[in-house]
Amino acid sequence: MEKSRVLVVDDQGLNIRLIKQILAMEHSYIVDEAVDGEEALTKLKDNSYDALLTDWLMPKMNGAELIKRVRSELASPPYIIMITAIQSSQAKENILEIGADEFLSKPLNMKSFLATLREGLARRSQPLPEISKITVSEKNIHPPFVAVAIAASTGGYDALTHLFSNYLSEKAAYFVVQHAPDYSLRNMAARFGEVTNLKLDLARDGQEVKQGHVYLAPGDMHLCINSEPLSIELNKDPKENYVRPSADPLFRSVALAFGKYTLGIVLTGLGVDGTQGAAHIRAVGGEILAQDPESAIAPAMPKSIILSGLSNDVVKLSEINSKIESLVSTLSSDLVP
């Protein structure tokens, strides 16, 4: 089995030795080290790494600046974990917003750390899913309004902030999966609710689905849509694509509930979540938009959609609201009796 290459960045030699000792127990990693962000960035540009484990407070270049530089300057960034003694919720959110895939606090919980690293590397190396032929029901689905289902992961905060800070059509209901911990999603719901023209909720099990509303999946719960009556279902079914919430169960359930009156959108993110679900939306006649990978902090998720041949259109983030408005308007006019 090929070993994963990991770069550990910390200005404290004791911390580097501790992480190297933990990783040595797995016999699965080749570990390199750097003492600050400047040295790390040089090594990242000269070598190929699968994971970057970085401290925050360091001389010359701190971990936050390193993450920003990695996201903007490397064509194929590694899986990024911030490991720091700073433990405030606001600090965690800030680091995830600038492009870290995960945030872990010191002292490390060894079991949790190793599981997080394994799952992250597995997501990063996921191959394109096989898109099997999907049998479509002959049932004529005629929902009361249009559905827009949105998937985002790494870098999703910025993308979703853009989306909800600009006008969105009130003729649709919106369902959002963002890969993030529960505390971060609760804060996102509060923040986005203040800037959007729509009514935005952290989704609740059994909640009625209404036009002009946004439903954000809570942490560690899959968000699905029941069709009769239209309502929210939250469940703890197994992770899909190593994550929960996952976009695939949302996309599949929305396709069943709304049929061809479904618009799926795949934004920035690590891995391939949303690709299998997008195939279900396309199979029922719905449309799929992929964020232009060039405008994505983490391009893997939209790239997976594009390479699988599932995107009806590839759209820059700056143009996505107007595209949604146009498609929702067209689909809504078709629903008028």
PyMOL commands that set and color helices and strands:
alter all, ss='L'
color gray80, all
select helices_A, chain A and resi 13-24+37-46+63-73+89-98+110-124+156-165+182-195+247-261+275-283+293-295+300-307+317-335
alter helices_A, ss='H'
color red, helices_A
select strands_A, chain A and resi 4-9+29-34+51-54+79-84+102-105+146-152+172-178+199-202+213-216+222-227+230-235+262-266+287-291+313-315
alter strands_A, ss='S'
color yellow, strands_A
deselect
rebuild
show_as cartoon
